[in-house]
């Protein structure tokens, strides 16, 4: 799943204050982009601001390891690339180089996930992506789905929504029978709402997402990269992933 072009923010929410030593000025915050198309377990938004989820916790861990506090800016997915390239934030996590355009500094792969075609329990069974031809499929505005586009061509009938939660609602009321989402999103939904009567149909495009850092950031990338590598090495990232598994 590939987000396309993106732009500007609204500042949100502080994560964990960092105590500076006596007489020391605190370091500037580490500003993360929170793309508003995400849903749990990646992100929980309240009044338009990031208020929880894996991205909230991850940003807090990275900032804390660097002796900073995390600040999040909520931005529509189509504007993320431009906002990061223009230096309106220091970083965005849970992205891949093919998802956003522009030149950025990249962390090591951190967050495993994959694409999944999801069906209502009463929908006909799909055996291959080609079986989706000419059927409305729940998608996210601004995202590309290269594997499905390649399989279906002009027979890929998108039913765009601003967020995955919107697609869940459309599935619930029977407006469509199929949607494309990430495996972690489906698993979280099935775990927290077992009566949703959805089934995993076809998996595709497994990946490990990264964090991208703006070239215009005043935060030294080497410090951020060292912090992330340390969190991976000491098991903190895995513990965070296990929390939302």
ABEGO torsion letter per residue (X at the ends): XBBBBBBBBBBBBBBBBBBBBBGBBBBBBBBBBBBAABBOAABBBBGGBBAEEAAAAAAAAAAAAAGBBBBBBBBBAAAAAAAAAAGABABBBGBBAAABBEBBBBBBBABBBBBBBBBBAABBBBABAAAABGBBBBBBBGBBBAAAAAAAEAABBBBBBABAAAAAAAAAAGABABBBBBAAAAAAAAAABAAAGBBBABBBGBBBBBBBBBAABABBAAAAAAAAAAAAAAGAAAAAAAAAX
